[in-house]
Amino acid sequence: MRFGQQLKSSLVRDWMFYYIDYEGLKDALHLHRTWDEKAEQEFVSKLEKELDKVYGFTQVKSEEIIRRIAASENEVNDVVAQVDQPGPNGPTDEDFELLEEDLSDIIADVHDLAKFTQLNYTGFQKIIKKHDKTTRWVLKPVFATRLKQKPFYKDNYDSFIVKLSKLYDDVRTRGNPVKGDSAAGGKQQNFVRQTTKYWVHPDNITELKLIVLKHLPVLVFNASKEFQVDDSAITSIYFDNTDTWELYQGRLKKTEGAEAIRLRWYGGMSNENIYVERKTHREDWTGEESVKARFKLKEKHVNAYLRGEYTPEQIFEKERRDNKRPEKDIASDEQLAREIQYRVLTRSLVPVTRSFYHRTAFQLPGDARVRISLDTELTMTREDNLDGRQRAGDNWRRMDIGIDWPFSQLPPEDIERFPYAVLEVKLQTQAGQEPPQWIRELTASHLVEAVPKFSKYIHGTATLNPKRINLLPYWAPQMKVDIRKPVSHKFGIERPGASNDISTSGNMDDDSDDDDASYGLPQAQGNEDDDRIRRLREARDVMEQQDINQRRNYGAISGGEGPNALDVEERIAAQPVATDDYPIYDSDSEDEEDELEEARRAGGWQYRQTLIKHKAKEVGNTLAEWGWAIIPRPRPTDVGGGGFHLGVPSWKQPGEIKRFKAPKGKRIHVPVRVEPKVQLATERTFLSWLEFSILLGSIAATLLNFGDGLALAAAWAFTIIACCALFYSASLYLWRVRMIRKRRAVTYHDKWGPTLLCIGLLAAVATSFGVRLGGGGWQGGLKG
């Protein structure tokens, strides 16, 4: 959808006069036949007025929300204070319902204001781009300075969300909010833990937070302290061996026992408490769960601890003396400190990657059944001393940055600013129990994109070390694909008693230069406000009617709304693809080209052998394609790949792709789950083939020893089939074992073997009968 149409269809009716006059600014670009200094001044003046209007409204609206939250806080406190009063003086359910409705209205205001700033900021960016392209006068750097002076788009709504969360929780629980330790409830063994990660587009972050706070309160560790943005900052330093990258490889491949070692702190750089953590991956078939263990260490002792000069006994000496914790817990932490120190020293582990983000956590205190965390401003930076640069030096972390996001002082090669927020949903449900309905609706909505097993450390390390890391995570090719999706079902923030005015889920593409054929004509004179209202109402009516027609006529295929609508994953899966079973990643062809290139540089017999193998494979593939093409079979009708064909709109949206190709010299790691039963199934299949080969060999030996001369041909046929089956099964077994060991996503099932074996048996039996019939055996048997 073009931005002009998106803006018109996303207006909040009560605020329509305060949005950027995008259409008016576009018209101003075409008022003058020749663009001179006077025309530029008139346009800049109009642009300044629009900026002042938008900035002024956001300031007024923010102050209004602050006042409304303060007033609601007083009302909630007054009502909650009366809860324990006996008799008729206590509050009624109607009182709490009115408070909840008022808070819901404030939440809707925060949501609308966030969308308002997002839309207007996008509008200013696009109109400047259109100005520079149309007039050839460069305005972008100058206006960027003006935007920094009136940064209406940089308002942070986290303080609103924290306050609204507490008030809404008080009202929802009727003045009896859940209290307890936020870390409690995580050790019950009769619960099934499920963790899933999602990407969230920046356009949807505030809306998602407001949705979640209606069901779970924001987890605040220090309720007595006024909320500050720095309180939600989390920074981690990951360690690895820069020669082998063994920890990266293990975490990416999810090998049994793979470890990740990191140092983490909360808040600013002045925090003295550093947590030394080790995450250990356990395969499901082991019956054990992945473990994260950590202990606390003073920042002044970190360097000495990593060098082995500060021992685990010294770390817990004071704690033992104070006797504030059980000896069993202290001994467990001491053993962990000893193991981590041993690994750092023996494996030459050094700081390699830093991750920074602001985390908003949602959870009932003392109840870990549902925990939701949203990490925003996610940034990864290099901590190593490679490439001849001393980033951290002899220290355990670099000191030229802190929590001053977006770390503009760093060079581009040292930083990776992740474009999305990361949502993590942790559920503890009893076996067979479904997650809450709102969780299912949230994870199935257009607001999130599922990315299982996403890792900040893996992504940052792979991105920041392109010349050293050749094995990439599976999500790497998808980084350039827009994750925004059309609204799949009615889910989001709604104002009490009214429908939602905002719907900004569609992509805001650039307008084309020929949006309107009348741009070359002067704008009609008259009342600008009346004309603008008329245009807005007409545009809204047209958009609503188009949306209704689209859903009515095209339903699921168009990707519109409705119960049968296809989401992005379903539309991608519906696209026609090649006949191979695993078409998503094409890393194998890149590996073959690299292997041939290396053999060419080596020369000699190795190159000739590799070249012959490469050419033979090409010839074989060509012959197979020709053979498959001439086989009579039903073929689908090609209706084209895009646009409207045969009256049906294309379900492929811009930016959606199904085939990903690894960069040259690199390979994409596709997660493959390997359990012991996979290896056992491979061995069992090989033994079945071996048994069958022995059976065929026995038949051949019987015919050879006890048959006449005519049975010799049948014996040879069965012998050849048995030998072929034996060599084929042995080769297939060895190949499968190698692929399982490498955890490669290949076609493990056998598509051709059983069919070829049946054809071979049919040929052998036919040979036996043919030879017998041709030799007169049948007639002789009848005469006898």
GIGI-V430251 format. One record per residue. OMEGA is omega in degrees with one decimal (NA if undefined). D_LAST is the distance of its C-alpha to the last C-alpha in Angstrom with 2 decimals. Layout:
BEGIN
omega=<OMEGA;OMEGA>
d_last=<D_LAST;D_LAST>
END
This chain:
BEGIN
omega=<175.4;-173.8;179.3;177.4;179.4;179.7;-178.7;-177.3;-174.8;-176.6;165.4;-169.6;-177.2;-176.6;-168.1;-178.9;-174.7;175.5;174.1;178.0;-173.7;-179.5;178.8;177.4;176.7;177.8;-179.2;179.3;-176.4;179.7;-174.1;178.7;176.1;-177.2;-179.5;-176.7;179.3;178.4;179.5;179.8;178.9;-179.3;179.8;178.9;178.4;179.3;178.6;178.5;179.1;178.8;178.1;-179.2;-178.4;-178.3;179.1;-178.4;179.8;178.5;-179.6;-177.9;178.1;178.2;177.5;179.2;178.3;179.9;-179.3;178.1;179.0;179.1;178.8;178.7;178.0;-179.9;-179.9;179.8;179.5;-178.3;-179.8;179.8;-178.9;-175.4;-175.8;180.0;-179.5;173.8;-175.2;-178.5;-178.6;-179.3;178.8;177.1;178.7;177.3;179.8;178.5;177.5;177.2;179.7;178.1;178.3;178.0;177.2;177.5;177.0;177.8;177.4;177.0;177.7;178.2;-178.5;179.6;177.1;177.6;178.4;-179.9;179.3;-179.0;-177.7;177.0;176.7;179.6;178.1;179.6;-176.3;-179.6;175.4;178.1;179.7;177.9;-177.1;-178.8;-175.4;-172.2;-175.5;171.9;-175.4;-178.2;-171.9;-178.0;-179.6;-177.7;175.7;176.6;178.5;178.1;178.9;178.2;177.8;-171.5;-179.8;-175.5;-177.6;178.8;178.3;-175.1;-178.1;178.5;175.1;-174.7;-179.8;-179.2;179.6;179.2;-179.7;-179.5;-178.3;178.7;177.2;-178.2;-177.8;-179.7;179.3;175.8;179.2;-178.8;179.0;179.4;179.3;179.9;-178.8;-179.8;-176.5;176.1;-176.0;-174.8;178.0;-176.2;-178.3;179.1;175.0;-177.8;179.5;-179.3;179.1;-179.6;-177.7;169.7;179.0;178.9;-179.6;179.2;-173.1;-172.9;-177.2;179.2;-179.8;178.6;-178.4;177.6;-176.3;-176.2;176.1;-179.3;179.4;177.8;173.9;-178.2;-179.6;-176.8;179.8;-175.8;-178.1;-176.5;177.9;-175.7;173.0;-176.9;-178.9;-178.3;-177.3;-178.2;176.9;-179.3;179.7;174.3;-178.7;-177.3;176.2;174.2;-174.1;175.5;-176.3;-174.9;-174.1;179.0;176.1;-179.0;-178.7;179.9;179.4;-178.4;-179.9;177.6;-178.7;179.3;-179.9;-174.7;169.6;-178.8;-177.0;172.6;-172.9;171.0;-175.9;-179.7;-173.6;-177.6;-178.1;179.9;-176.9;-176.6;177.6;179.6;177.0;-172.1;173.0;176.3;-177.9;-179.4;175.6;177.3;-178.2;-175.2;178.9;-176.8;178.7;178.9;174.2;-170.3;170.1;-179.0;-178.5;173.0;-174.8;-178.6;176.7;-176.5;-177.2;-178.8;-172.5;-178.4;179.3;178.3;-179.3;177.5;-179.3;-178.2;179.8;-170.2;176.1;178.0;178.9;-178.8;-172.5;-179.2;-178.8;-179.3;175.7;-177.9;-179.7;176.8;180.0;178.4;177.6;-179.6;180.0;179.9;179.5;179.6;178.4;178.5;179.4;177.0;177.1;179.5;179.7;-178.9;-180.0;179.1;179.3;-179.7;179.0;-176.5;-175.2;-178.5;178.6;180.0;-179.5;176.3;-179.8;-173.2;174.1;173.2;179.7;176.0;172.2;-175.4;169.8;-176.8;178.3;-179.3;171.8;178.4;179.2;-178.9;-176.3;-179.1;176.9;176.9;-178.7;176.7;179.1;-178.3;-178.9;-176.3;-178.2;-177.7;174.6;179.9;178.4;177.8;-173.7;177.1;-179.4;179.0;176.8;-179.4;177.8;-179.7;175.9;-178.4;177.6;-180.0;-178.1;176.2;177.5;-173.7;179.7;174.6;177.1;174.8;-177.8;177.7;14.5;175.4;-176.5;-179.5;-176.9;174.9;-175.6;-177.5;-178.4;-172.1;174.0;178.1;-176.1;-172.0;-175.8;168.1;-178.4;178.0;178.9;-179.0;179.0;-178.0;170.7;-177.9;175.5;-176.7;179.6;-179.1;-178.9;173.4;178.4;-177.1;-177.1;175.8;178.9;178.8;-179.1;-176.7;177.3;-174.8;179.3;-174.8;-172.7;175.3;-176.1;176.2;-176.5;175.3;176.3;-178.4;177.5;-178.6;-179.2;-178.7;-178.7;-179.2;-179.7;-177.5;-175.3;179.9;-175.6;-178.7;-177.0;-178.2;-179.4;178.6;-172.4;174.4;-173.5;-177.1;-176.5;-179.2;-176.4;-175.5;-178.4;179.1;-179.1;-177.0;178.5;-175.6;174.5;-179.2;-176.3;176.5;-175.2;-176.9;-180.0;-178.5;177.2;178.2;-178.5;176.5;-178.8;177.0;-178.0;-178.1;-173.1;173.5;-172.8;-176.7;-178.1;178.5;-178.9;-177.5;177.5;172.8;175.6;-176.2;-178.3;-179.4;-174.9;-176.3;-176.8;-176.9;-178.4;-177.7;177.1;179.5;-178.6;-179.4;178.1;-179.7;-175.6;-178.4;179.3;-179.9;-179.4;177.5;-179.5;-179.9;-179.1;-179.4;178.4;-179.7;179.8;179.5;179.7;-178.9;179.4;-179.8;177.3;-179.5;178.5;-179.9;-178.4;179.4;-177.2;-173.0;-169.4;172.9;-171.6;-171.9;-176.2;-177.7;179.8;-178.3;177.8;-176.9;-179.6;-177.7;177.1;173.0;-174.6;-177.8;-179.5;178.5;178.3;-178.3;-178.7;-179.4;176.9;-179.6;178.4;-174.0;179.6;-171.7;-177.1;-171.9;-169.9;-174.2;-176.4;-177.1;-174.2;179.4;177.0;179.2;-179.9;178.3;178.3;179.1;178.5;179.2;177.7;178.8;178.6;178.0;179.3;179.1;176.0;-175.5;179.8;179.4;-179.5;179.5;179.4;179.7;178.8;179.0;179.9;179.8;179.1;178.9;178.4;178.9;178.7;178.6;178.8;178.7;179.2;178.2;177.7;180.0;179.4;-178.1;-175.7;178.5;178.7;178.7;176.4;179.8;179.5;177.4;180.0;179.7;177.0;-174.2;-177.3;179.7;-179.2;-180.0;179.1;178.8;-178.0;179.4;178.2;177.4;178.1;-179.7;179.0;177.6;-179.9;179.4;179.9;-177.6;177.9;179.4;-178.7;173.5;-177.1;179.6;-179.6;-179.6;-179.3;178.6;176.4;-178.3;178.4;-179.4;-178.3;177.2;179.6;-178.1;175.7;177.2;179.7;177.8;177.5;177.9;-179.4;178.0;178.3;179.1;176.9;176.6;-179.9;178.1;-179.9;178.3;178.5;178.5;178.0;177.0;178.0;176.8;179.8;179.5;178.4;179.1;-177.5;-174.2;-173.1;178.6;177.1;-178.0;-179.1;179.5;-178.9;179.7;178.2;178.3;177.2;-178.6;179.4;178.5;179.4;179.1;180.0;179.7;178.5;178.9;-179.4;-179.9;179.1;-178.3;178.8;179.0;-179.9;178.9;180.0;179.0;179.7;179.5;-179.7;179.4;177.6;-179.7;180.0;-178.4;-179.9;177.9;-179.3;179.3;-177.0;179.8;-175.5;-177.3;-169.6;-174.0;-179.1;179.9;179.1;178.1;177.6;178.1;178.5;177.6;177.8;178.9;179.9;178.8;177.9;177.3;179.7;178.9;-178.4;179.7;-179.6;179.7;-179.6;-178.8;177.9;-177.7;-178.4;-179.8;-179.7;179.2;179.6;-179.2;178.2;NA>
d_last=<87.94;91.09;93.86;96.33;94.03;93.20;96.90;97.66;94.88;95.82;99.52;101.16;103.28;106.38;106.28;105.48;108.89;108.44;105.21;105.34;106.03;103.00;103.11;106.84;106.45;103.74;106.06;108.85;106.76;106.80;110.42;111.72;110.57;111.62;111.32;114.56;116.48;117.90;114.47;113.26;116.22;115.67;111.99;112.77;115.49;113.11;110.51;113.14;114.06;110.45;110.12;113.37;112.19;108.83;110.35;113.17;110.85;108.58;111.65;113.07;109.77;109.14;112.61;112.02;108.80;110.65;113.35;110.85;108.97;112.29;113.31;109.96;110.21;113.57;112.27;109.19;111.33;113.76;111.04;109.17;112.48;112.80;109.39;110.73;113.72;113.45;114.14;114.29;115.47;111.97;109.90;107.52;104.02;105.57;107.69;104.66;102.78;105.68;105.77;102.03;102.38;105.24;103.28;100.27;102.60;103.87;100.31;99.57;102.70;101.56;98.15;99.74;102.20;99.43;97.56;100.87;101.57;98.01;98.10;101.56;100.87;97.79;99.92;102.58;100.00;98.35;101.60;102.87;99.66;100.00;103.67;103.01;100.21;102.17;105.66;104.89;107.63;106.40;107.39;104.72;106.45;109.82;108.50;106.50;109.86;111.08;108.00;108.70;112.23;110.94;107.59;106.73;103.02;103.45;104.42;102.53;101.76;100.68;104.09;103.77;100.27;101.36;104.30;102.38;99.60;102.02;103.78;100.60;99.24;102.49;102.31;98.59;99.03;102.22;104.35;102.09;100.06;97.55;99.11;97.68;96.36;94.30;92.03;91.31;88.13;85.81;84.60;82.88;79.38;78.06;78.32;75.83;77.55;76.57;78.31;77.82;79.81;80.78;82.76;85.69;87.31;91.12;91.69;90.17;91.68;94.75;92.89;90.27;93.01;94.79;91.61;90.84;94.41;94.16;91.55;92.38;95.78;96.41;96.33;99.81;100.36;104.15;105.38;109.04;108.90;109.09;105.83;105.77;103.01;103.08;102.13;98.60;98.04;95.28;94.72;92.03;91.66;88.10;87.44;84.74;84.18;84.91;82.71;79.48;80.09;78.02;79.46;78.83;75.22;74.62;76.17;74.36;70.91;71.68;70.42;70.74;74.29;75.68;79.47;82.29;85.83;88.81;92.51;93.73;97.13;98.43;101.34;103.46;103.70;106.50;104.19;104.41;101.28;98.07;94.73;92.24;88.74;85.21;82.18;78.89;75.57;72.99;69.41;68.42;65.63;68.23;69.77;73.17;75.41;77.00;80.45;83.79;86.52;90.02;93.44;96.91;98.84;102.28;102.27;104.71;102.25;99.10;99.52;100.34;97.34;94.95;96.42;96.00;99.76;99.98;97.81;96.14;98.49;101.47;99.99;99.90;102.89;105.32;102.87;102.36;106.11;106.73;104.02;103.26;99.48;97.30;96.56;92.83;92.99;95.20;92.88;89.88;91.77;92.94;89.40;88.39;91.36;90.39;86.76;87.80;90.44;87.96;85.47;88.20;89.41;86.13;84.28;87.32;87.34;90.05;91.07;88.99;89.09;91.55;90.77;93.57;93.52;95.47;93.64;94.17;92.55;92.03;91.57;93.03;94.99;93.27;90.07;87.37;84.72;85.36;86.84;87.21;88.75;89.53;90.34;92.35;93.90;91.03;91.82;90.28;92.31;91.76;93.28;92.02;94.06;91.51;92.29;95.59;97.16;98.70;97.88;98.13;99.37;99.73;100.02;97.13;97.68;99.35;102.82;103.36;101.77;102.01;101.10;102.82;99.87;98.88;99.94;101.17;102.64;99.22;97.60;94.45;92.17;93.30;92.64;89.89;91.17;88.27;88.38;87.30;88.23;85.71;85.12;83.58;82.51;81.99;80.75;80.48;78.64;77.12;73.33;72.08;75.53;76.09;78.85;81.94;81.58;84.20;82.37;79.17;81.18;82.98;79.92;78.17;81.23;82.20;84.68;82.25;79.31;76.95;76.51;74.71;75.64;78.42;80.64;84.15;83.86;80.55;81.80;85.16;83.85;81.20;83.71;86.61;84.64;82.53;82.53;81.42;78.99;75.68;73.69;74.98;74.64;72.45;75.49;77.15;75.81;76.90;80.58;81.33;79.70;82.17;81.30;83.45;81.52;82.44;83.41;80.18;81.85;85.36;86.38;89.63;93.36;94.94;98.57;99.30;99.53;98.57;95.55;94.95;96.65;94.99;91.50;91.28;87.66;86.81;87.12;90.44;89.59;92.21;93.62;93.06;96.11;95.79;95.75;98.25;99.23;102.79;103.56;105.60;108.05;110.95;110.50;112.08;115.38;115.93;115.66;113.10;112.48;111.82;109.56;107.62;107.21;105.97;103.45;102.19;101.76;100.02;97.69;96.87;96.13;93.90;92.00;91.50;90.24;87.87;86.54;85.96;84.20;82.01;80.86;80.37;78.41;76.40;76.09;73.91;72.88;76.44;77.01;79.91;80.89;79.05;76.50;73.59;75.29;73.38;75.05;74.92;71.81;69.90;71.06;69.97;66.56;66.15;66.66;63.63;62.51;59.92;56.33;56.74;57.00;60.35;62.50;65.93;66.70;65.91;67.02;63.85;64.42;67.96;66.75;64.43;67.30;69.59;67.02;66.65;70.43;70.88;68.28;70.08;73.32;71.69;70.05;67.86;64.18;64.44;65.53;62.81;60.11;61.55;61.92;58.31;57.16;59.50;58.43;54.73;55.30;57.27;54.55;51.90;54.07;54.70;51.02;50.29;53.12;51.87;48.34;49.73;52.00;49.32;46.98;47.47;49.06;52.02;55.29;58.67;61.64;64.33;67.68;69.73;71.05;74.60;77.18;76.50;73.30;71.99;74.75;73.53;75.65;74.14;73.70;74.17;77.73;79.71;78.94;75.62;72.84;69.40;68.53;70.68;70.76;72.25;75.15;74.29;73.88;73.51;70.72;70.77;69.74;67.71;67.89;64.53;64.23;62.23;61.58;59.70;56.83;56.23;55.66;53.50;51.39;50.91;49.76;47.46;45.82;45.31;43.75;41.30;40.25;40.03;37.82;35.47;35.41;34.57;31.70;30.27;30.88;29.00;25.92;26.26;26.70;23.60;21.44;23.30;23.00;19.57;17.60;16.33;18.57;17.72;18.97;22.30;23.54;22.95;24.73;27.60;27.90;28.21;30.58;32.80;33.01;33.93;36.60;38.05;38.29;39.96;42.52;43.19;43.86;46.05;48.08;48.49;49.61;52.20;53.51;53.88;55.71;58.09;58.81;59.40;61.78;63.64;63.58;62.44;61.65;58.28;54.97;53.47;50.49;47.33;46.74;43.94;42.05;39.82;39.07;38.14;35.96;33.99;33.65;32.48;29.82;28.65;28.57;26.61;23.91;23.87;23.54;20.54;18.73;20.11;19.04;15.44;15.40;17.49;15.36;12.28;10.51;10.12;8.71;6.18;5.22;5.45;3.79;0.00>
END
